[in-house]
Amino acid sequence: MAEVFGSRSLNDKKEGGLDKDGELKEAKRELEAWKAKFEKADDTKARLILDKLGEDDAKSKAQQEMNVCVKNQQKTQDEFNQSMKTVQDEIQKLTRYNQDLLGKLKRCQAELEAKKTESCKLQQKFKIYAQIPDTEVKFISQHKEPREEGDEDSQPIRGVFTISQRAAVLLQGGQALITFEEEKVARQILKIAKCSVSCENSSLDVKPRRITMDPAVKFEVHLDVSRKELKVSNVPDVMPEERMKDRLEISFSRPSRGGGEVEKVEYDKNTGTGRVTFLQPGVAERLVMRGRYNVELDAEVNVQVGPIYEYQLRRFQTFCGCPKRTILLDDIQDMVDEEDLQDHLEIHFQKPSNSGGEIESIKYIAKPKVLQAFFCESTEEKDDSL
């Protein structure tokens, strides 16, 4: 039994030793596994630390860049604010300058309007424009000036014309003009503010007024017409200028066509006009009477010819005043026929009891007619044409 027990104890020890060896091996394997995990974790930790360091560097760099950007932004904002202030100051300066210019413009416009008004008044006072009708002129004598012997034919034809504008007044409808034979009658009537004229079964109130006439002018036109020079017009541009001069000289030198010996020729290609100067007087006068002349160019061309003249305005005078024997009757109501009303006015103002007198002429027009009355220096005359 002792052997048996001893044998069992030995076996138990062996079995116990085997179990410990197995546990030890298992423990070693676990230790190795944990070592591997630790190393892996350590590597991961090292890598994370490196990544953190890299991120910290990147963060620091980004922070620096952000600080630079903030500084640049602040600098840009300061520059923008400064520029904005400068621009606003410039805008205010330009606004003040613009206001000054507007004020100056308004003053200049006011001055311009004043000048225009003054100019219109002066033009109305001294205007010389007038429609001059075509008038036949009859020469009754020749005024001979002293000339050197042999020089009479070469002198230009001289003429002096006196242009005289007759003073006028515009007669509106409901007005009348009365010309008395004596000035004192007109003065007496003008002193009356309102005249009551009997007209059939009623009376008519009229207002005598002094006439203000438009300014009239008188001047002389001194005209000199050349006997040797001729103006040529409507010359076609078909050849060079020098060649055209030669053709004109040849054409106007033909006696068979009424021409004569040519002294010189002037020609303007741009306007198609020229001037021909003849050696002898009289040729230009004959051709001027024709008005047209045939010129040989590439083909025969009919050109226009006319006189060469110079004129001067002399002795310009303006006249402005009021007629002494003529008055204007205003605010006349059309109560009866125009001719009957004119007769009633004439009867009233002829009576000495009404401060009237002898009437030389009278003209009344009803509304809405208008006519122009003209006056001469000696007696007042009226032109009834509208």
C-alpha positions as CSV (number, residue, x, y, z in Angstrom):
1,M,0.0,0.0,0.0
2,A,2.8,2.3,0.7
3,E,4.2,1.6,-2.7
4,V,0.8,2.2,-4.3
5,F,0.4,5.6,-2.4
6,G,3.8,6.6,-3.3
7,S,3.2,5.8,-6.9
8,R,0.0,7.8,-6.9
9,S,1.8,10.8,-5.3
10,L,4.5,10.7,-7.9
11,N,1.9,10.5,-10.7
12,D,0.0,13.4,-9.1
13,K,3.2,15.5,-9.0
14,K,3.9,14.7,-12.6
15,E,0.4,15.6,-13.6
16,G,0.7,18.8,-11.5
17,G,4.0,19.7,-13.2
18,L,2.5,19.2,-16.6
19,D,-0.4,21.5,-15.8
20,K,2.0,24.3,-14.6
21,D,4.1,24.0,-17.7
22,G,1.0,24.4,-19.8
23,E,-0.1,27.4,-17.9
24,L,3.4,28.9,-18.1
25,K,3.4,28.4,-21.8
26,E,0.0,29.9,-22.1
27,A,1.2,32.8,-19.9
28,K,4.2,33.3,-22.2
29,R,2.0,33.3,-25.2
30,E,-0.3,35.9,-23.6
31,L,2.7,37.9,-22.6
32,E,4.1,37.9,-26.1
33,A,0.6,38.8,-27.4
34,W,0.4,41.7,-24.9
35,K,4.0,42.7,-25.8
36,A,3.0,42.8,-29.5
37,K,-0.1,44.8,-28.6
38,F,2.0,47.1,-26.5
39,E,4.5,47.7,-29.2
40,K,1.7,48.3,-31.7
41,A,0.1,50.7,-29.3
42,D,3.4,52.3,-28.6
43,D,3.9,52.7,-32.4
44,T,0.5,54.1,-32.8
45,K,1.1,56.4,-29.9
46,A,4.4,57.6,-31.5
47,R,2.7,58.0,-34.8
48,L,-0.1,60.0,-33.2
49,I,2.4,62.1,-31.3
50,L,4.2,62.8,-34.6
51,D,0.9,63.6,-36.3
52,K,0.0,65.9,-33.4
53,L,3.3,67.7,-33.8
54,G,2.7,68.1,-37.5
55,E,-0.8,69.4,-36.9
56,D,0.5,71.7,-34.3
57,D,3.1,73.0,-36.8
58,A,0.4,73.4,-39.4
59,K,-1.9,75.1,-36.9
60,S,0.9,77.4,-35.9
61,K,1.6,78.2,-39.5
62,A,-2.1,78.7,-40.2
63,Q,-2.4,80.9,-37.2
64,Q,0.5,83.0,-38.4
65,E,-1.0,83.2,-41.9
66,M,-4.3,84.2,-40.3
67,N,-2.6,86.9,-38.3
68,V,-1.0,88.2,-41.5
69,C,-4.3,88.2,-43.2
70,V,-5.9,90.0,-40.3
71,K,-3.2,92.6,-40.4
72,N,-3.5,92.9,-44.2
73,Q,-7.3,93.2,-43.8
74,Q,-6.9,95.9,-41.2
75,K,-4.4,97.7,-43.4
76,T,-6.7,97.4,-46.4
77,Q,-9.6,98.6,-44.3
78,D,-7.6,101.6,-43.1
79,E,-6.6,102.3,-46.7
80,F,-10.2,102.0,-47.9
81,N,-11.4,104.3,-45.1
82,Q,-8.8,106.8,-46.0
83,S,-9.6,106.5,-49.7
84,M,-13.3,106.8,-48.9
85,K,-12.7,109.9,-46.9
86,T,-10.6,111.4,-49.7
87,V,-13.3,110.5,-52.2
88,Q,-16.0,112.0,-49.9
89,D,-14.0,115.2,-49.5
90,E,-13.5,115.3,-53.3
91,I,-17.3,114.8,-53.8
92,Q,-18.1,117.6,-51.3
93,K,-15.6,119.8,-53.0
94,L,-17.0,119.0,-56.5
95,T,-20.5,119.5,-55.1
96,R,-19.6,123.0,-53.8
97,Y,-17.9,123.7,-57.1
98,N,-21.0,122.5,-59.0
99,Q,-23.2,124.6,-56.9
100,D,-21.0,127.6,-57.6
101,L,-21.1,126.9,-61.3
102,L,-24.9,126.5,-61.2
103,G,-25.1,129.9,-59.4
104,K,-22.8,131.4,-62.0
105,L,-24.8,129.8,-64.8
106,K,-28.0,131.3,-63.4
107,R,-26.4,134.7,-63.2
108,C,-25.0,134.4,-66.7
109,Q,-28.4,133.3,-68.0
110,A,-30.0,136.2,-66.2
111,E,-27.4,138.5,-67.7
112,L,-28.0,136.9,-71.1
113,E,-31.7,137.3,-70.9
114,A,-31.2,141.0,-69.9
115,K,-28.8,141.4,-72.9
116,K,-31.3,139.7,-75.2
117,T,-34.1,142.0,-74.0
118,E,-31.9,145.0,-74.4
119,S,-30.8,143.8,-77.8
120,C,-34.4,143.3,-78.9
121,K,-35.2,146.8,-77.7
122,L,-32.3,148.2,-79.6
123,Q,-33.1,146.2,-82.7
124,Q,-36.7,147.4,-82.5
125,K,-35.4,150.9,-82.1
126,F,-32.8,150.9,-84.8
127,K,-34.0,148.1,-87.1
128,I,-33.3,148.7,-90.8
129,Y,-34.8,145.6,-92.4
130,A,-37.6,146.4,-94.7
131,Q,-39.2,144.8,-97.8
132,I,-38.2,147.1,-100.7
133,P,-40.5,146.5,-103.7
134,D,-39.1,146.4,-107.2
135,T,-39.1,149.9,-108.6
136,E,-38.5,151.1,-112.1
137,V,-35.6,153.7,-112.0
138,K,-35.7,156.5,-114.5
139,F,-32.4,158.4,-115.2
140,I,-33.2,162.0,-115.9
141,S,-29.7,163.4,-116.2
142,Q,-26.0,162.4,-116.0
143,H,-23.7,163.7,-113.4
144,K,-20.3,164.2,-114.9
145,E,-17.3,164.1,-112.6
146,P,-14.0,165.7,-113.6
147,R,-11.8,163.1,-115.3
148,E,-8.4,163.1,-117.0
149,E,-8.5,163.3,-120.8
150,G,-8.8,159.8,-122.4
151,D,-9.8,158.2,-119.1
152,E,-13.6,158.7,-119.3
153,D,-14.5,155.3,-120.9
154,S,-12.4,153.3,-118.4
155,Q,-14.2,154.7,-115.4
156,P,-17.0,152.6,-113.8
157,I,-20.6,153.4,-114.1
158,R,-21.5,155.1,-110.9
159,G,-25.0,155.5,-109.3
160,V,-26.3,156.9,-106.1
161,F,-29.6,155.6,-104.7
162,T,-31.4,157.1,-101.7
163,I,-33.4,154.5,-99.7
164,S,-36.0,156.0,-97.4
165,Q,-38.3,153.9,-95.2
166,R,-41.6,155.5,-94.4
167,A,-42.6,155.5,-90.8
168,A,-45.5,153.1,-90.0
169,V,-47.9,152.1,-87.3
170,L,-49.9,148.9,-87.0
171,L,-53.7,149.6,-86.8
172,Q,-55.6,146.9,-84.9
173,G,-59.3,146.1,-85.2
174,G,-61.4,148.5,-83.0
175,Q,-59.0,151.4,-83.6
176,A,-59.1,154.5,-85.8
177,L,-56.6,157.1,-87.0
178,I,-57.6,160.7,-87.4
179,T,-55.3,163.4,-89.0
180,F,-56.4,167.0,-88.3
181,E,-55.4,169.9,-90.4
182,E,-54.0,171.8,-87.4
183,E,-51.7,170.5,-84.7
184,K,-53.5,172.3,-81.8
185,V,-56.7,170.3,-82.5
186,A,-54.7,167.0,-82.0
187,R,-53.2,168.4,-78.8
188,Q,-56.6,169.4,-77.4
189,I,-58.1,165.9,-78.1
190,L,-55.2,164.1,-76.5
191,K,-55.9,166.0,-73.2
192,I,-59.3,164.3,-73.0
193,A,-59.2,160.9,-71.3
194,K,-62.4,159.6,-72.8
195,C,-64.6,160.9,-75.6
196,S,-68.3,160.1,-75.8
197,V,-69.4,159.8,-79.5
198,S,-73.1,159.8,-80.4
199,C,-73.9,156.8,-82.5
200,E,-77.6,156.7,-83.6
201,N,-79.7,156.1,-80.4
202,S,-76.7,155.4,-78.1
203,S,-73.3,156.7,-77.3
204,L,-69.8,155.2,-77.7
205,D,-66.8,155.9,-75.5
206,V,-63.4,156.0,-77.2
207,K,-60.0,156.7,-75.8
208,P,-57.6,159.2,-77.6
209,R,-54.0,158.1,-77.5
210,R,-50.7,159.4,-78.8
211,I,-49.2,157.3,-81.6
212,T,-45.8,155.7,-81.1
213,M,-44.3,154.7,-84.5
214,D,-41.7,152.2,-85.3
215,P,-38.2,153.6,-86.1
216,A,-37.6,154.4,-89.8
217,V,-34.3,154.6,-91.6
218,K,-32.8,156.5,-94.5
219,F,-29.5,155.8,-96.3
220,E,-27.7,156.0,-99.6
221,V,-26.4,153.2,-101.8
222,H,-23.3,154.1,-103.8
223,L,-23.0,151.7,-106.7
224,D,-20.0,151.3,-109.1
225,V,-20.4,149.0,-112.1
226,S,-17.3,148.0,-114.0
227,R,-17.2,148.7,-117.7
228,K,-14.3,146.3,-118.4
229,E,-14.9,143.3,-116.0
230,L,-17.4,140.5,-116.5
231,K,-18.5,137.9,-114.0
232,V,-18.8,134.3,-115.3
233,S,-20.9,131.7,-113.4
234,N,-22.1,128.1,-113.8
235,V,-18.8,127.0,-115.4
236,P,-18.6,123.1,-115.3
237,D,-15.6,121.5,-113.7
238,V,-14.4,119.5,-116.7
239,M,-10.7,120.3,-117.0
240,P,-7.7,121.6,-115.0
241,E,-7.8,125.2,-113.8
242,E,-5.0,126.6,-116.1
243,R,-6.5,125.0,-119.1
244,M,-10.0,126.3,-118.2
245,K,-8.5,129.9,-118.0
246,D,-7.1,129.4,-121.5
247,R,-10.4,128.2,-122.9
248,L,-12.3,131.1,-121.3
249,E,-9.8,133.6,-122.7
250,I,-10.1,132.1,-126.2
251,S,-14.0,132.0,-126.0
252,F,-14.4,135.6,-124.8
253,S,-11.8,136.9,-127.3
254,R,-14.0,136.1,-130.3
255,P,-15.5,139.3,-131.8
256,S,-17.9,137.2,-133.9
257,R,-19.7,136.3,-130.6
258,G,-19.6,139.8,-129.2
259,G,-16.3,139.3,-127.3
260,G,-13.1,141.4,-127.4
261,E,-9.5,141.4,-126.5
262,V,-9.0,139.9,-123.0
263,E,-6.6,141.4,-120.6
264,K,-6.7,138.7,-117.9
265,V,-8.9,135.8,-116.7
266,E,-9.5,134.7,-113.1
267,Y,-11.2,131.3,-112.4
268,D,-12.1,129.5,-109.1
269,K,-12.5,125.8,-109.7
270,N,-14.3,125.2,-106.4
271,T,-17.1,127.6,-107.0
272,G,-17.3,127.3,-110.8
273,T,-17.0,131.1,-111.2
274,G,-14.6,133.4,-112.9
275,R,-13.8,137.0,-113.8
276,V,-12.9,138.2,-117.3
277,T,-11.2,141.6,-117.7
278,F,-11.3,143.1,-121.2
279,L,-8.7,145.5,-122.6
280,Q,-11.4,147.9,-124.0
281,P,-14.5,149.1,-122.2
282,G,-17.9,148.5,-123.6
283,V,-17.4,144.7,-124.3
284,A,-18.5,143.7,-120.8
285,E,-21.6,146.0,-121.0
286,R,-22.8,144.3,-124.2
287,L,-22.3,140.8,-122.8
288,V,-24.0,141.7,-119.5
289,M,-27.2,142.7,-121.5
290,R,-27.3,139.2,-123.0
291,G,-27.0,137.3,-119.6
292,R,-25.7,134.1,-121.3
293,Y,-22.6,133.3,-123.4
294,N,-21.4,130.2,-125.2
295,V,-18.0,128.9,-124.1
296,E,-16.0,126.3,-126.0
297,L,-14.8,123.6,-123.6
298,D,-14.7,119.9,-124.5
299,A,-18.1,120.8,-125.9
300,E,-19.9,124.1,-126.3
301,V,-21.3,125.2,-122.9
302,N,-23.8,128.0,-122.2
303,V,-22.6,129.9,-119.1
304,Q,-24.1,132.8,-117.2
305,V,-22.5,136.2,-117.3
306,G,-23.2,139.3,-115.2
307,P,-21.8,142.6,-114.1
308,I,-19.0,143.2,-111.6
309,Y,-20.0,145.9,-109.1
310,E,-19.1,147.3,-105.7
311,Y,-21.5,149.1,-103.4
312,Q,-21.3,151.1,-100.2
313,L,-23.9,152.2,-97.7
314,R,-23.5,155.8,-96.7
315,R,-25.4,158.5,-94.7
316,F,-27.3,156.0,-92.6
317,Q,-29.9,157.8,-90.4
318,T,-32.7,156.6,-88.1
319,F,-35.9,158.5,-87.3
320,C,-38.2,158.0,-84.5
321,G,-41.0,160.2,-83.2
322,C,-44.7,160.9,-83.0
323,P,-46.9,162.5,-85.6
324,K,-48.1,165.9,-84.5
325,R,-51.5,166.1,-86.3
326,T,-52.5,162.4,-86.1
327,I,-54.1,160.6,-83.1
328,L,-55.2,157.1,-82.3
329,L,-58.7,156.3,-81.1
330,D,-58.8,153.0,-79.1
331,D,-61.4,150.7,-77.4
332,I,-64.0,151.3,-80.1
333,Q,-67.0,149.0,-79.9
334,D,-68.5,147.7,-83.2
335,M,-72.0,149.0,-82.6
336,V,-72.9,149.7,-86.3
337,D,-71.4,149.1,-89.7
338,E,-67.8,150.1,-90.2
339,E,-68.4,152.9,-92.7
340,D,-71.3,154.3,-90.6
341,L,-69.2,154.2,-87.5
342,Q,-66.3,156.0,-89.3
343,D,-68.8,158.7,-90.4
344,H,-70.0,159.2,-86.8
345,L,-66.4,159.5,-85.6
346,E,-65.7,162.1,-88.2
347,I,-68.8,164.1,-87.4
348,H,-68.0,164.1,-83.7
349,F,-64.3,165.2,-84.0
350,Q,-65.1,167.9,-86.6
351,K,-67.2,169.9,-84.1
352,P,-65.4,172.7,-82.2
353,S,-67.8,172.1,-79.3
354,N,-66.1,168.7,-78.9
355,S,-62.6,170.3,-79.0
356,G,-62.4,169.1,-82.6
357,G,-61.5,170.7,-85.9
358,E,-61.1,170.2,-89.6
359,I,-60.1,166.6,-90.5
360,E,-57.7,165.9,-93.3
361,S,-58.2,162.1,-93.2
362,I,-59.7,159.3,-91.1
363,K,-59.5,155.6,-91.1
364,Y,-61.4,153.1,-88.9
365,I,-61.2,149.3,-89.1
366,A,-63.5,146.8,-87.3
367,K,-62.4,143.7,-85.5
368,P,-60.6,141.4,-86.4
369,K,-59.0,143.4,-89.2
370,V,-55.5,144.7,-89.2
371,L,-53.7,147.1,-91.5
372,Q,-50.4,149.0,-91.7
373,A,-50.6,152.8,-91.8
374,F,-47.6,154.7,-93.4
375,F,-46.6,158.3,-92.8
376,C,-44.6,160.7,-94.9
377,E,-42.6,163.8,-93.8
378,S,-45.0,166.5,-94.9
379,T,-48.5,165.1,-94.5
380,E,-49.7,161.9,-92.9
381,E,-50.9,159.3,-95.5
382,K,-52.4,155.9,-95.0
383,D,-52.0,152.8,-97.1
384,D,-55.1,150.7,-96.7
385,S,-53.5,147.6,-98.1
386,L,-53.1,144.8,-95.5
